[in-house]
């Protein structure tokens, strides 16, 4: 595994963007996407890195991109440095295990969330209204983390760094994307979730919900960004999962969210510093879910 990296420094390459977690370089015909060890929670980037996190995100995404390529085309071209252009190879120490060569695509302005279980913001909305922001009415009497009768598509807007994404209904998402594009990403997102849920349940993992992003490339829509990682998903240990107030053991950054909420952080910059124990346990959870997904 490569050393901990908070941000990359590759002066011979053209830096196009530093996102919450990824540094993106423009190589002309393709993008070089580097997953750093930065942590973002509640849309705020923390100053403390999580060792190994970027490697986990890249390895897990590469696995799912390959496994789901029959469902929808994705942006992944390669994930090993020796397959990159020669200009990248002098930076192998920063790239090895945490980077991906990707097709260029124009991101769609809507995030595609699929929920198979009632938790997070959907649980909060359900308690107030009996439905979720996407417009889906749900049965009465559901408990927190109840499995839903069917997975639901729950779109959200994509906001700028430091601003919270907004859950929206399907009608608004269709207005933003257009009917055909909306139906395509909805159907593909649901198919991806069902595939991942079944594959992970066989390995003792419950995929509660996950977020996908899509982009336009040469007139078609492809899957971009990341795929079913502990940054974009809620993963629970199947043996400890049960509906109700007692949370199952999680393999994602919910562990950090719970900590910062417990200390009263108001979810606005600056983010609080993380104790060493929280950093270590978060890193361990990320490595554990990667091992379960990749090795079973």
C-alpha positions, -999 to 999 in steps of 0.1 A, spaced: 0 0 0 12 35 -8 20 60 20 -7 83 34 -14 112 9 -35 142 18 -29 159 -16 -8 150 -46 21 170 -60 29 161 -96 42 193 -113 48 176 -146 10 169 -150 -19 193 -154 -40 195 -123 -76 200 -134 -94 199 -100 -90 190 -64 -123 176 -52 -133 166 -17 -113 134 -19 -99 131 -54 -72 150 -73 -79 150 -110 -53 155 -137 -60 163 -174 -39 141 -197 -55 153 -228 -73 122 -241 -81 109 -206 -82 119 -170 -59 107 -142 -80 104 -110 -61 100 -78 -80 90 -46 -63 107 -17 -68 99 20 -88 130 26 -121 125 45 -153 144 37 -183 142 60 -214 163 58 -198 179 28 -169 193 48 -133 181 42 -114 172 74 -78 181 80 -69 146 93 -64 119 66 -75 83 70 -45 60 61 -52 37 33 -86 52 24 -77 62 -11 -63 28 -19 -96 12 -7 -117 35 -27 -97 28 -59 -95 -10 -54 -132 -14 -46 -143 9 -75 -121 -9 -100 -137 -42 -88 -172 -30 -93 -165 -12 -125 -153 -45 -140 -181 -66 -124 -209 -43 -136 -196 -34 -170 -224 -55 -186 -250 -34 -168 -236 0 -179 -205 13 -195 -181 31 -171 -152 55 -173 -124 32 -161 -96 26 -186 -69 12 -163 -60 12 -126 -23 1 -127 5 26 -133 23 5 -159 -7 10 -182 -6 48 -178 11 73 -202 48 76 -197 45 111 -181 27 96 -152 52 69 -143 77 91 -125 50 97 -99 43 60 -93 49 65 -56 18 88 -54 -2 68 -79 3 32 -72 -28 15 -58 -48 47 -55 -53 60 -91 -73 54 -122 -70 63 -158 -105 74 -169 -125 84 -199 -135 120 -201 -172 127 -195 -194 156 -186 -209 149 -152 -247 150 -149 -259 176 -123 -278 150 -102 -265 123 -78 -283 90 -81 -289 74 -47 -305 40 -43 -319 30 -9 -327 -6 0 -332 1 37 -347 30 56 -319 50 73 -301 83 72 -320 113 58 -347 90 44 -355 78 79 -358 113 91 -381 122 63 -402 91 68 -407 99 105 -421 133 95 -441 126 64 -445 89 58 -425 92 26 -391 102 14 -380 133 -6 -380 113 -39 -417 111 -36 -421 75 -27 -448 68 -2 -438 39 21 -458 15 42 -467 26 77 -449 11 107 -415 8 93 -386 10 118 -352 26 113 -331 4 90 -361 -16 79 -356 -33 45 -378 -16 20 -403 -36 -1 -383 -27 -32 -352 -5 -36 -361 31 -43 -343 57 -65 -337 88 -45 -320 116 -65 -302 146 -51 -287 178 -64 -249 182 -66 -239 213 -47 -206 231 -45 -179 222 -19 -191 231 16 -228 231 6 -252 203 14 -267 183 -14 -305 185 -15 -327 155 -18 -352 160 -46 -382 142 -61 -381 122 -93 -401 148 -112 -376 175 -105 -347 152 -114 -365 145 -147 -368 183 -153 -331 188 -147 -319 158 -168 -346 154 -194 -370 124 -194 -348 100 -214 -316 106 -194 -335 105 -161 -351 71 -169 -317 57 -180 -299 67 -149 -328 56 -126 -330 22 -142 -292 16 -143 -288 28 -107 -315 3 -95 -299 -25 -116 -264 -17 -101 -278 -16 -66 -296 -49 -70 -264 -65 -84 -242 -52 -56 -267 -60 -28 -270 -96 -39 -232 -100 -44 -224 -85 -10 -251 -103 10 -234 -136 0 -203 -122 16 -220 -112 49 -225 -76 40 -257 -56 38 -256 -28 12 -281 -3 28 -278 25 2 -253 38 -23 -247 68 -46 -239 67 -82 -227 94 -106 -231 95 -144 -217 116 -172 -222 122 -209 -195 108 -232 -198 110 -270 -236 111 -268 -240 83 -243 -243 82 -206 -217 63 -186 -210 55 -150 -182 78 -135 -166 87 -102 -167 57 -78 -188 26 -74 -202 11 -42 -173 22 -20 -174 29 18 -174 66 9 -205 64 -13 -224 36 5 -237 24 39 -224 -11 45 -235 -32 75 -223 -65 89 -251 -89 81 -247 -109 113 -253 -78 134 -281 -62 113 -316 -60 126 -342 -33 121 -347 -9 150 -327 16 170 -296 -6 176 -272 1 147 -254 -28 130 -216 -27 128 -208 -4 99 -179 -6 74 -181 30 62 -177 66 73 -209 65 93 -185 57 121 -170 92 117 -204 109 112 -216 94 145 -185 106 163 -187 142 151 -224 144 159 -217 130 194 -194 159 202 -219 185 190 -203 196 157 -227 218 138 -216 203 104 -201 236 92 -164 244 84 -140 240 100 -143 203 107 -131 191 142 -98 173 146 -102 136 149 -87 116 178 -62 89 168 -85 62 179 -113 74 155 -87 76 126 -74 41 133 -108 25 136 -121 42 105 -90 30 86 -96 -5 99 -132 -5 88 -123 6 53 -97 -21 50 -121 -47 63 -148 -39 38 -123 -40 10 -111 -74 20 -147 -87 23 -156 -74 -12 -124 -83 -30 -117 -116 -13 -150 -127 2 
